[in-house]
Amino acid sequence: MIHLPHSDHDRRRHVAEEDSDGCYKRRRTIQERTGSEAHLESLINRISEKNNSSMESNLENLAQSLGIYLITDIDRIIDIILEHVCYLPEEITAYSTLAGLLNSKKQKFGFELLHQLLEVLREKLVSADFIHALHIVIFLADLVNCRVVSSSSLVEFYESFMEAACEENIPQVRSDWFVYAVLHSLPWAGPELNDREKEPLDNLLEGVDKYMLERSTSHAKLLQVWSATEHEQKEYLDSLWTQISKLRDDNWVERHISRYYVAFDGSLAGAITHNLPIFVPPPHTSMMVYPLPTVVFRFFDYADCPDGGPVLPGAHSIERFLIEEELCSIIGNNCYSRKECAAQLVSYQKKTMVPINYMILEVIFSQLFRLPHPLLRPLFYGSVMIELCKIKDMPQVIAQAAELFYQRIDTMQLECIDRLIDWFSYHMSNFDYRWSWADWDDCLDLNDYAPRRYFVKEVIEKCMRFSYHERICDCLPSSFEEITPEKPSISFSVDEAVNYDLFFVGEKELVAEVEKAFRNKVESKEVTEMLRGFNEKDNGLATLSTFFAVMLNAAQKSFSHNFAALARYHETLKELSSIDDESSTALLQTLYKVWRHNRHMIVVLITKMLRMTLLSANAVVSWLLSSYVKQELHRFWLWEALFITVKYACDCTNRCKIKLQQMQERRDRIEQNDGDAYRLCFNEDDNLGVILDDDIEVTKKELSELQEMLKNLFLNILHYWYELFELKQHIDKELFVTAGIDPRILEVYRQFAALKA
């Protein structure tokens, strides 16, 4: 069971509950919890413990135990239940049943619960915590079944969400979330609403249908893992609407949700239901970040699962959706422990009802290949699958999945192919690279740009990063020699260096002097002075390139040797290069010539030199997309380096922006001080306000330069996702209004821009 994060539950006390003189009581911190509060938590935490008793029996006993606390600790009980609802959505029906039993014992409990629920829901929406907000909406829906919430007020609550979705001048992602929340919670409340509020429910669904017909799905194609596949790749809201429509046609009968309240019909029948207070969702703000749309990942169908076992639910069944959501919740709640995550997944309470191995893998792959980016680090998903392989039959299912990916890779998004390469090579490194490689020899007859050949070739190179050349070659069939990378080695020697275009005739003397300086561990200042002499006589770029090549040769043993050399001669390289684009290009070309047989080293050193400000991001991007390395355009390392460079530029801009915001907030705090405090600030801090003004102007200029640099990068490649939205207006004006842009590029950009429309 996960450990729930603690919070100050007393923060939600109503003003009416405070002292009559208006003085607020001191609120206890979590360290000051009483023994009674700790006992309450212990009691409620046991609700989902696995023991010989049924859940219904546990709930009945718990309700009896909590009855004596309903007078003195009602707020604390509500806070604990709310916390569990947010973090344990798979147990929501247990907590709604408990709430119903407590409401039947004390009417005030239900009244207080609903008011605090809506208050917390508002807090979650304001803070953009849409996951927990959704769990609260589902909980509210199930409270209808437990005689806590009246069915008519729940319909009115849904209508307030639909009104928020239909507001004008708001992004579609906001509207989508409100519609999604309504649809997501209907499997819980649908049967009851269909019996008691059929006409209002039908009107509500007609409104949803109208919204679905009018909304844009131009972004869907961009988010699909495959451009063509026999399996449906429906946009997430379209998919859920289809599933809810089928559930409606089936008279709201589903076979997944545990409805514990049914066992307590007699106890709950006499309970007083409460009307939900009117709820108006918080208004839209420009700073609000809403969940991006997704496409539902479908990989397995019933034919892929073994005969004689549980049947995989159909793609349009609500059971498929509900199980996937619960598995996603388990992954999210255990994302800090791969072992615990794997253990919770395989002990899923309803695993006997479905082919659980297939559903777990489909959910993991759906998150790994989620576009534009995964929910968690890709390495986490790989490590969880390694843990899952300790379970019987799971290795065979993973092997089956790998083969299916290979068969369908021809229409797979390139970004997803790259993630597949990373995962499969990592997976192979944990199983001694044992694989039926010969079964994939059909890729050898394809060209370098064919997805199958690209995939196998890059997997082999990635495997070499985890191991070494001879080890991987021994695992591969001899026919794979043509796509096996050459043995990693350095390509520098004094004799060969003479032929480098950027080096001058007298380079042997320079090489000898630099090699001698490295052997004697001469300090950076002395080396700089020596190189200045060569600069005065000859080409400065040639001197820089020769020095860098000799340095790389001297540090060739390992990454650590290279990092140490860059750190030792950092100032020398900065002075010689001046960090302009021309010097950066010279360094990059030298790096490629020296390490062209070890592309991993090239990527690592480019990353390191960017962080040490020895290369300019613009120069790296221009060089990677230049004709100088056009023969590498189909190689993974080039695009990996490009992505790293753009991300570095984005991070620099974001850090500068945060720094400026902090300085401005500090300045505002100073200006808000008045009277003696304001004068004291100036007198004692030596005109701190003036100093801050100067610093702010410098930082503004720095940020402006970084944003201009970043804009230029995006204008060239349009590759990176999140930060592009900020510069969308500039790109629209400066790039896409011009003629001559390939229609395919325009179409991709329009799909991309529609993500947050």
C-alpha positions in Angstrom: 0.0 0.0 0.0 1.3 3.5 -0.8 2.3 6.0 1.9 0.0 8.9 1.6 1.6 12.4 1.8 0.7 14.3 4.9 -0.9 17.7 4.8 -2.4 20.2 7.2 -6.0 19.0 7.2 -7.1 21.8 9.5 -6.6 24.4 6.7 -10.2 23.8 5.6 -12.1 24.9 8.8 -15.0 27.2 8.1 -15.0 30.7 9.6 -18.3 29.9 11.3 -16.5 27.3 13.4 -14.0 29.8 14.7 -14.3 31.7 18.0 -17.1 34.3 18.1 -14.6 37.1 18.7 -13.1 36.5 15.3 -9.7 35.3 16.6 -8.6 32.2 14.8 -7.6 29.2 16.8 -4.0 28.0 16.5 -3.9 25.2 14.0 -2.1 22.1 14.9 0.7 20.9 12.7 1.1 17.3 11.6 3.7 16.8 14.3 1.1 17.8 16.9 -1.5 15.2 16.0 -3.2 13.7 19.0 -3.4 10.0 19.9 -7.1 10.1 18.8 -6.2 11.4 15.3 -3.5 8.8 14.9 -6.0 6.1 16.0 -8.5 7.3 13.4 -6.0 7.2 10.6 -5.0 3.7 11.7 -8.6 2.6 11.6 -9.5 4.0 8.2 -6.2 2.8 6.7 -7.3 -0.8 7.4 -10.2 -0.5 5.0 -8.3 -2.0 2.1 -6.1 -4.4 4.0 -6.1 -8.0 2.7 -7.4 -10.3 5.3 -9.9 -13.2 5.7 -12.8 -10.8 6.0 -14.8 -9.4 3.1 -14.8 -5.7 2.3 -18.4 -5.5 3.3 -17.6 -6.9 6.7 -14.6 -4.5 7.1 -16.8 -1.5 6.2 -19.5 -2.5 8.7 -17.0 -2.9 11.5 -15.3 0.3 10.6 -18.6 2.3 10.5 -19.4 0.9 14.0 -15.9 1.9 15.3 -16.1 5.4 13.9 -19.6 6.0 15.3 -18.3 7.2 18.6 -16.0 9.8 16.9 -18.7 11.5 14.8 -19.3 14.0 17.6 -15.7 15.0 18.4 -13.7 14.2 15.3 -16.0 14.6 12.3 -13.6 17.1 10.5 -10.7 14.7 11.0 -12.7 11.7 9.6 -13.7 13.8 6.6 -10.1 14.9 6.0 -8.8 11.4 6.1 -11.5 10.1 3.7 -10.8 13.0 1.2 -7.1 12.2 1.3 -7.6 8.6 0.5 -10.1 9.4 -2.3 -7.5 11.6 -3.9 -4.6 9.1 -3.7 -6.4 5.7 -3.8 -9.0 6.0 -6.6 -9.3 2.3 -7.0 -10.9 2.2 -3.5 -13.3 5.0 -4.1 -16.4 2.8 -3.8 -15.3 1.6 -0.4 -15.0 5.1 0.9 -18.3 6.2 -0.6 -20.0 3.3 1.1 -18.3 4.2 4.4 -19.5 7.8 3.9 -23.0 6.5 3.3 -23.0 4.4 6.5 -21.7 7.3 8.5 -24.3 9.6 7.0 -27.0 7.2 8.0 -25.7 7.4 11.6 -25.3 11.2 11.7 -26.9 13.5 9.1 -24.4 16.3 9.9 -21.6 14.1 8.6 -23.0 14.0 5.0 -23.7 17.8 5.1 -20.1 18.6 6.2 -18.6 16.1 3.8 -20.2 17.6 0.8 -19.3 21.2 1.7 -15.6 20.2 2.3 -15.6 18.1 -0.9 -16.6 21.1 -3.0 -14.2 23.3 -1.2 -11.3 20.9 -1.9 -12.5 20.5 -5.5 -12.2 24.2 -6.0 -8.7 24.2 -4.5 -7.7 21.4 -6.8 -9.0 23.2 -9.9 -7.4 26.5 -9.0 -4.0 24.8 -8.4 -4.4 22.8 -11.7 -4.4 19.5 -9.8 -6.8 17.9 -12.3 -6.0 14.3 -11.4 -7.2 14.7 -7.8 -10.1 16.9 -8.9 -11.3 14.1 -11.2 -11.1 11.6 -8.3 -13.3 13.9 -6.2 -15.9 14.2 -9.0 -16.0 10.4 -9.3 -16.5 10.2 -5.5 -19.3 12.6 -5.7 -21.0 10.5 -8.4 -20.8 7.4 -6.3 -22.2 9.1 -3.2 -25.5 9.2 -5.1 -25.6 5.4 -4.9 -24.9 5.6 -1.1 -27.8 7.9 -0.3 -25.5 10.9 0.5 -26.1 13.0 -2.6 -29.5 13.5 -4.2 -29.6 12.5 -7.8 -31.1 15.8 -9.0 -28.4 17.9 -7.4 -25.7 15.7 -9.1 -27.3 16.4 -12.5 -27.2 20.1 -11.7 -23.5 19.7 -10.7 -22.9 18.0 -14.1 -24.7 20.8 -15.8 -22.4 23.4 -14.2 -19.4 21.5 -15.7 -21.0 21.5 -19.1 -21.7 25.3 -18.8 -18.0 25.8 -18.0 -17.1 23.7 -21.0 -19.3 25.8 -23.3 -17.9 29.2 -22.2 -16.6 31.4 -25.0 -13.0 32.5 -25.5 -11.5 29.6 -23.6 -9.0 26.9 -24.8 -10.5 23.6 -26.0 -8.3 21.7 -23.5 -10.2 23.4 -20.6 -13.6 22.5 -22.1 -12.4 19.0 -22.8 -11.5 18.4 -19.2 -14.9 19.3 -17.9 -16.6 17.1 -20.4 -14.1 14.3 -19.7 -14.8 14.6 -15.9 -18.6 14.2 -16.5 -18.1 11.2 -18.8 -15.5 9.6 -16.6 -17.8 9.6 -13.5 -21.0 8.4 -15.3 -20.2 4.6 -15.0 -20.6 5.1 -11.2 -23.7 7.2 -11.2 -25.3 6.3 -14.6 -27.6 3.4 -13.4 -29.0 5.5 -10.5 -29.5 8.6 -12.7 -31.1 6.5 -15.4 -33.7 5.3 -12.9 -34.4 8.5 -11.1 -33.4 11.3 -13.5 -33.7 9.8 -17.0 -34.9 12.9 -18.8 -32.3 15.3 -17.3 -29.6 12.6 -18.0 -30.7 12.3 -21.6 -30.6 16.1 -22.0 -27.1 16.1 -20.4 -25.9 13.5 -22.9 -27.4 15.4 -25.8 -25.4 18.4 -24.8 -22.3 16.2 -24.7 -23.1 14.8 -28.1 -23.4 18.3 -29.5 -20.1 19.3 -28.0 -18.4 16.3 -29.4 -19.7 17.0 -32.9 -18.4 20.6 -32.8 -15.0 20.1 -31.2 -11.8 20.0 -33.2 -9.7 16.8 -33.4 -7.0 18.2 -35.8 -4.4 17.4 -33.1 -5.2 13.6 -33.1 -3.0 12.6 -36.1 0.0 14.2 -34.5 -0.4 12.1 -31.3 -1.0 8.7 -32.9 1.8 6.2 -32.4 1.2 4.7 -35.8 0.1 6.4 -39.0 -1.8 3.3 -40.1 -2.7 0.3 -38.1 -5.5 -2.3 -37.8 -6.0 -1.3 -34.2 -8.1 1.9 -33.5 -6.2 5.0 -32.4 -9.0 7.1 -31.3 -8.6 10.5 -29.6 -9.1 10.1 -25.9 -12.4 12.0 -25.5 -13.9 10.4 -28.7 -12.9 7.0 -27.3 -14.5 7.6 -23.9 -17.7 9.0 -25.5 -18.0 5.9 -27.7 -17.6 3.7 -24.6 -20.2 5.7 -22.6 -22.6 5.5 -25.6 -22.2 1.8 -25.6 -22.7 1.6 -21.9 -25.9 3.7 -22.3 -27.1 1.3 -25.0 -26.4 -1.6 -22.6 -28.8 0.1 -20.1 -25.8 1.2 -17.9 -24.8 -2.3 -17.0 -21.1 -2.8 -16.4 -19.2 -5.7 -14.8 -16.2 -4.0 -13.2 -17.1 -1.4 -10.5 -17.3 -2.9 -7.0 -20.6 -1.7 -5.6 -20.2 -2.5 -1.9 -23.2 -0.3 -1.1 -25.6 -3.0 -2.4 -24.9 -5.1 0.7 -26.2 -2.2 2.9 -29.4 -1.3 1.1 -31.4 -1.7 4.3 -29.1 0.5 6.3 -28.8 3.2 3.7 -32.5 3.3 2.7 -33.4 5.4 5.7 -30.5 7.9 5.3 -31.2 11.5 4.5 -29.8 12.6 1.2 -28.3 16.1 0.8 -28.4 18.5 -2.1 -25.0 19.5 -3.4 -24.4 23.2 -2.9 -24.3 25.2 -6.2 -20.8 24.8 -7.6 -19.3 27.3 -10.1 -15.9 26.2 -11.5 -13.1 28.7 -11.1 -12.7 30.9 -14.2 -10.1 30.4 -16.8 -6.8 32.3 -16.4 -3.9 32.6 -18.9 -1.5 31.0 -16.4 -3.6 27.8 -16.1 -2.0 24.7 -17.6 -4.5 22.1 -18.6 -3.9 18.4 -19.4 -3.0 17.9 -23.0 -5.1 15.6 -25.2 -4.0 12.1 -25.9 -4.7 9.2 -28.2 -5.8 5.9 -26.7 -3.1 3.3 -27.2 -4.3 0.0 -28.5 -1.8 -2.8 -29.0 -3.3 -6.2 -28.1 -6.6 -7.7 -29.0 -8.3 -10.9 -27.9 -6.5 -12.9 -30.7 -3.1 -12.1 -29.2 -4.1 -13.6 -25.8 -3.8 -17.4 -25.1 -6.8 -19.6 -25.4 -8.5 -20.8 -22.3 -7.8 -17.8 -20.2 -9.8 -14.6 -19.5 -11.0 -12.7 -22.5 -9.5 -9.2 -23.2 -12.4 -6.6 -23.0 -13.3 -5.0 -26.3 -11.9 -1.6 -27.2 -15.4 0.0 -27.0 -16.3 -1.6 -23.6 -16.3 0.6 -20.5 -14.5 -2.2 -18.6 -11.4 -1.8 -20.8 -11.3 1.9 -19.9 -11.9 1.4 -16.1 -9.2 -1.3 -15.8 -6.7 0.8 -17.7 -7.4 3.8 -15.5 -6.9 1.8 -12.3 -3.6 0.3 -13.6 -2.5 3.9 -14.6 -3.3 5.0 -11.0 -1.2 2.2 -9.5 1.8 3.2 -11.7 1.4 6.9 -10.7 1.1 6.1 -7.0 4.2 3.9 -7.0 6.4 5.8 -9.4 9.2 6.1 -6.9 9.7 2.4 -6.5 9.9 0.0 -9.4 9.7 -3.0 -7.1 6.6 -1.8 -5.3 5.0 -0.7 -8.6 5.5 -4.2 -10.2 4.2 -5.9 -7.0 1.1 -3.7 -6.9 0.4 -4.3 -10.6 0.6 -8.1 -10.4 -1.5 -8.1 -7.2 -4.2 -6.1 -8.9 -7.4 -7.1 -7.1 -9.4 -8.0 -10.3 -6.5 -9.7 -12.2 -8.4 -13.0 -12.6 -11.1 -11.2 -14.7 -8.8 -10.2 -17.5 -5.5 -11.4 -19.1 -3.6 -9.2 -16.7 -0.1 -9.6 -18.2 -1.4 -8.2 -21.5 -3.3 -5.3 -20.0 -0.4 -4.3 -17.7 2.0 -4.3 -20.7 -0.4 -2.3 -22.9 -0.8 0.3 -20.2 2.9 0.6 -19.6 3.6 0.9 -23.4 0.8 3.4 -23.7 2.6 5.7 -21.2 6.0 5.0 -22.6 4.9 6.0 -26.2 2.6 8.8 -25.1 3.1 11.9 -27.2 4.4 14.5 -27.0 6.2 13.1 -23.9 5.8 10.2 -21.4 4.2 10.9 -18.0 7.3 9.5 -16.2 11.0 9.0 -17.2 11.2 6.2 -19.9 13.8 4.4 -17.8 11.2 3.8 -15.1 8.9 1.9 -17.4 11.9 -0.2 -18.5 12.9 -1.0 -15.0 9.3 -2.0 -14.0 9.2 -4.4 -17.0 12.5 -5.9 -15.7 10.8 -6.5 -12.4 7.7 -7.9 -14.0 9.9 -10.5 -15.8 10.3 -12.2 -12.5 6.7 -13.3 -12.8 5.8 -16.5 -14.7 4.8 -16.0 -18.3 5.6 -12.3 -18.4 8.9 -12.7 -20.3 7.0 -14.5 -23.1 4.4 -11.7 -23.3 7.2 -9.1 -23.5 8.9 -11.0 -26.2 5.6 -11.3 -28.1 5.2 -7.5 -27.8 8.7 -6.9 -29.1 7.9 -9.0 -32.2 4.6 -7.2 -32.7 6.4 -3.8 -32.5 8.9 -4.9 -35.2 6.1 -6.1 -37.5 4.2 -2.8 -37.1 7.2 -0.4 -37.1 6.9 0.7 -40.7 4.1 3.1 -39.9 5.3 4.0 -36.4 6.1 7.7 -35.4 9.8 8.3 -35.5 9.8 9.7 -32.0 8.2 6.4 -30.8 10.7 4.4 -32.7 13.5 6.2 -30.9 11.8 5.4 -27.5 11.4 1.7 -28.7 15.1 1.6 -29.4 16.0 2.9 -26.0 13.7 0.5 -24.2 14.5 -2.6 -26.2 18.3 -2.1 -26.0 18.0 -1.5 -22.2 15.9 -4.6 -21.9 18.4 -6.7 -23.8 21.2 -5.5 -21.6 19.5 -7.1 -18.7 19.1 -10.5 -20.4 22.6 -11.0 -21.9 21.4 -9.7 -25.3 19.8 -13.1 -26.0 17.3 -12.7 -28.9 16.3 -14.4 -32.1 18.2 -11.8 -34.1 18.1 -14.0 -37.2 14.3 -13.6 -37.4 14.9 -9.9 -38.2 17.3 -10.4 -41.0 14.7 -9.2 -43.5 15.8 -5.7 -42.6 19.2 -6.3 -44.3 17.6 -6.0 -47.7 16.2 -2.5 -47.0 17.7 0.9 -47.4 19.2 3.0 -44.5 16.0 5.0 -44.1 13.7 2.0 -43.8 12.2 1.9 -40.3 13.1 -1.8 -39.7 16.7 -1.4 -40.7 17.0 1.8 -38.8 15.5 0.2 -35.7 17.8 -2.9 -35.7 20.9 -0.9 -36.5 20.3 1.6 -33.7 19.4 -1.1 -31.2 22.7 -2.8 -31.9 24.6 0.5 -31.4 22.7 1.3 -28.2 23.5 -2.2 -26.9 27.2 -1.5 -27.5 26.8 1.5 -25.1 25.7 -0.9 -22.4 28.4 -3.5 -23.2 31.3 -3.6 -25.6 31.9 -4.2 -29.3 33.2 -7.8 -29.2 30.4 -8.9 -26.8 27.7 -7.6 -29.1 29.3 -9.0 -32.2 29.4 -12.5 -30.7 25.6 -12.3 -30.1 24.7 -11.4 -33.7 24.5 -13.6 -36.8 27.4 -13.1 -39.3 24.9 -11.7 -41.8 24.4 -8.6 -39.5 28.0 -7.5 -40.1 26.9 -4.8 -42.6 24.8 -3.0 -40.0 27.1 -3.6 -37.0 28.9 -0.3 -36.1 32.7 -0.2 -36.4 34.7 -0.7 -33.3 34.8 2.5 -31.3 38.2 4.1 -31.7 39.9 7.5 -32.0 40.9 8.8 -35.5 43.7 11.2 -34.6 47.4 10.9 -35.3 50.1 13.5 -36.1 50.6 12.1 -39.6 46.9 12.1 -40.3 46.3 15.5 -38.9 48.4 17.1 -41.7 45.5 16.4 -44.1 42.9 18.3 -42.0 41.6 21.3 -43.9 41.6 23.6 -41.0 45.2 22.9 -39.9 48.2 24.8 -41.3 51.6 23.7 -42.6 53.5 24.3 -39.4 51.1 22.2 -37.3 53.6 19.5 -36.4 55.5 22.0 -34.2 52.2 23.0 -32.5 51.2 19.4 -32.0 54.6 18.6 -30.4 54.4 21.5 -28.1 50.8 20.8 -27.0 51.5 17.1 -26.5 54.5 18.0 -24.4 52.4 20.4 -22.3 49.8 17.7 -21.7 52.5 15.2 -20.6 54.0 17.7 -18.2 50.5 18.7 -16.9 51.2 22.4 -17.7 48.7 24.8 -16.3 46.0 26.4 -18.5 47.5 29.9 -18.3 50.9 28.7 -19.6 49.3 26.8 -22.4 47.2 29.8 -23.4 50.3 32.0 -23.6 52.0 29.4 -25.8 49.1 29.2 -28.1 48.9 33.0 -28.4 52.3 32.9 -30.0 51.0 30.5 -32.7 47.9 32.6 -33.2 50.0 35.7 -34.0 51.9 33.8 -36.7 49.0 31.7 -38.2 45.3 31.0 -38.5 43.5 31.2 -35.1 40.9 28.6 -36.0 43.7 26.2 -37.1 45.4 26.7 -33.8 42.1 26.0 -31.9 41.4 22.9 -33.9 44.9 21.5 -33.5 44.9 22.1 -29.8 41.5 20.5 -29.4 42.4 17.5 -31.5 45.6 16.8 -29.5 43.6 17.3 -26.2 41.0 14.7 -27.3 43.8 12.3 -28.2 45.5 12.7 -24.9 42.2 12.2 -23.0 40.9 9.3 -25.1 40.8 6.6 -22.4 37.4 7.5 -20.9 34.7 10.0 -20.5 36.2 11.0 -17.2 39.6 11.8 -18.8 37.8 14.0 -21.4 35.8 15.8 -18.7 39.0 16.4 -16.7 40.8 17.8 -19.7 37.9 20.1 -20.6 37.8 21.4 -17.0 41.6 21.9 -16.9 41.8 23.8 -20.2 38.4 25.4 -20.0 39.8 29.0 -20.0 42.2 28.2 -22.8 39.4 27.0 -25.0 37.2 29.9 -24.2 39.9 32.4 -25.0 40.8 30.7 -28.3 37.2 30.3 -29.5 35.5 33.4 -28.1 32.4 31.2 -28.2 31.3 32.5 -31.6 29.6 30.3 -34.2 32.7 30.0 -36.4 34.8 28.8 -33.6 32.1 26.4 -32.4 31.8 25.0 -35.8 35.6 24.4 -35.9 35.4 22.6 -32.6 32.5 20.4 -33.7 34.2 19.5 -37.0 37.4 18.5 -35.1 35.4 16.5 -32.6 33.6 14.6 -35.4 36.9 13.9 -37.3 38.6 12.6 -34.1 35.7 10.6 -32.8 33.8 9.7 -35.9 34.1 6.0 -35.0 32.5 6.6 -31.6 29.4 8.6 -31.9 28.4 8.1 -28.3 31.5 10.0 -27.4 30.5 12.8 -29.8 27.0 13.2 -28.1 28.4 13.1 -24.6 31.1 15.7 -25.4 28.7 18.0 -27.2 26.4 17.9 -24.1 29.3 18.6 -21.8 30.7 21.5 -23.9 27.3 23.1 -24.1 27.0 23.1 -20.3 30.5 24.5 -20.0 29.6 27.3 -22.5 32.3 26.1 -24.9 29.8 25.8 -27.7 26.9 28.0 -28.8 23.6 26.2 -29.2 22.9 27.9 -32.6 26.2 26.7 -34.0 25.5 23.1 -32.8 22.1 23.0 -34.4 23.4 24.6 -37.7 26.3 22.1 -37.8 24.0 19.1 -37.1 21.7 20.1 -39.9 24.6 21.0 -42.3 25.9 19.2 -45.3 29.1 18.4 -43.3 27.3 15.5 -41.6 24.5 14.9 -44.1 25.7 11.3 -44.4 24.6 10.8 -40.7 21.2 12.2 -41.2 19.5 8.8 -40.7 21.5 8.1 -37.5 19.9 8.3 -34.1 22.9 10.0 -32.5 22.5 13.1 -34.6 18.9 13.7 -33.6 19.7 12.8 -30.0 22.4 15.6 -30.0 19.9 18.0 -31.7 17.3 17.4 -29.0 19.8 17.8 -26.2 20.9 21.1 -27.7 17.4 22.5 -28.0 16.5 21.4 -24.5 19.7 23.1 -23.2 18.7 26.3 -24.9 15.1 26.1 -23.5 16.4 25.4 -20.0 18.8 28.4 -20.1 15.9 30.6 -21.1 13.6 29.3 -18.4 16.2 29.7 -15.7 16.8 33.3 -16.8 13.0 33.9 -16.8 12.7 32.5 -13.2 15.6 34.6 -12.1 14.0 37.8 -13.5 10.7 36.9 -11.9 12.3 36.4 -8.5 14.2 39.7 -8.8 11.0 41.6 -9.8 9.1 40.0 -6.8 11.9 41.1 -4.5 11.8 44.6 -5.9 8.0 44.7 -5.5 8.3 43.7 -1.9 10.7 46.6 -1.3 8.4 49.0 -2.9 5.4 47.8 -0.9 7.3 48.7 2.3 6.3 52.3 3.3 7.3 54.8 5.9 10.3 54.0 8.2 10.6 50.4 6.9 11.1 51.6 3.3 13.6 54.3 4.3 15.4 51.8 6.5 15.8 49.4 3.6 17.5 52.1 1.5 19.7 53.5 4.3 20.9 50.2 5.6 21.2 48.2 2.3 23.1 50.9 0.4 20.3 51.8 -2.0 19.3 48.2 -2.6 16.4 49.3 -4.8 18.7 51.1 -7.3 21.0 48.1 -7.4 18.0 45.8 -8.0 16.9 48.1 -10.9 20.2 47.8 -12.5 20.3 44.0 -12.0 16.8 43.7 -13.4 17.7 45.6 -16.6 20.8 43.4 -17.1 18.7 40.2 -16.6 16.0 41.6 -19.0 18.6 42.1 -21.7 20.0 38.6 -21.1 16.5 37.1 -21.3 15.7 39.0 -24.5 18.9 37.7 -26.1 18.1 34.1 -25.0 14.6 34.3 -26.3 15.8 35.6 -29.6 18.3 32.8 -29.8 15.6 30.3 -28.9 13.2 31.7 -31.5 15.8 31.3 -34.2 16.3 27.7 -33.2 12.6 27.0 -33.5 12.3 28.8 -36.7 14.9 26.3 -38.1 13.8 23.0 -36.7 10.3 23.3 -35.0 11.3 20.2 -33.1 10.9 20.8 -29.4 7.4 20.7 -27.9 6.5 22.5 -24.7 8.5 25.8 -25.1 7.3 26.3 -28.6 3.9 27.5 -27.5 5.4 30.6 -25.9 7.0 31.7 -29.2 4.0 30.6 -31.4 3.0 34.1 -32.3 6.5 35.0 -33.6 6.7 31.8 -35.6 3.3 32.4 -37.1 4.3 35.9 -38.2 7.9 35.3 -39.3 7.8 31.8 -40.8 4.4 30.5 -41.8 3.2 33.7 -43.6 6.0 33.3 -46.1 5.6 31.4 -49.3 7.5 28.2 -50.2 6.9 26.2 -47.0 6.3 22.5 -47.8 2.5 21.8 -47.2 3.5 18.7 -45.0 5.5 21.0 -42.7 2.5 23.4 -42.4 0.2 20.5 -41.7 2.4 19.2 -38.9 2.7 22.6 -37.4 -1.1 23.2 -37.5 -1.6 19.8 -35.7 1.0 20.8 -33.1 -0.5 24.3 -32.5 -3.9 22.7 -32.0 -2.7 20.8 -28.9 -3.4 23.7 -26.6 -5.9 25.5 -28.8 
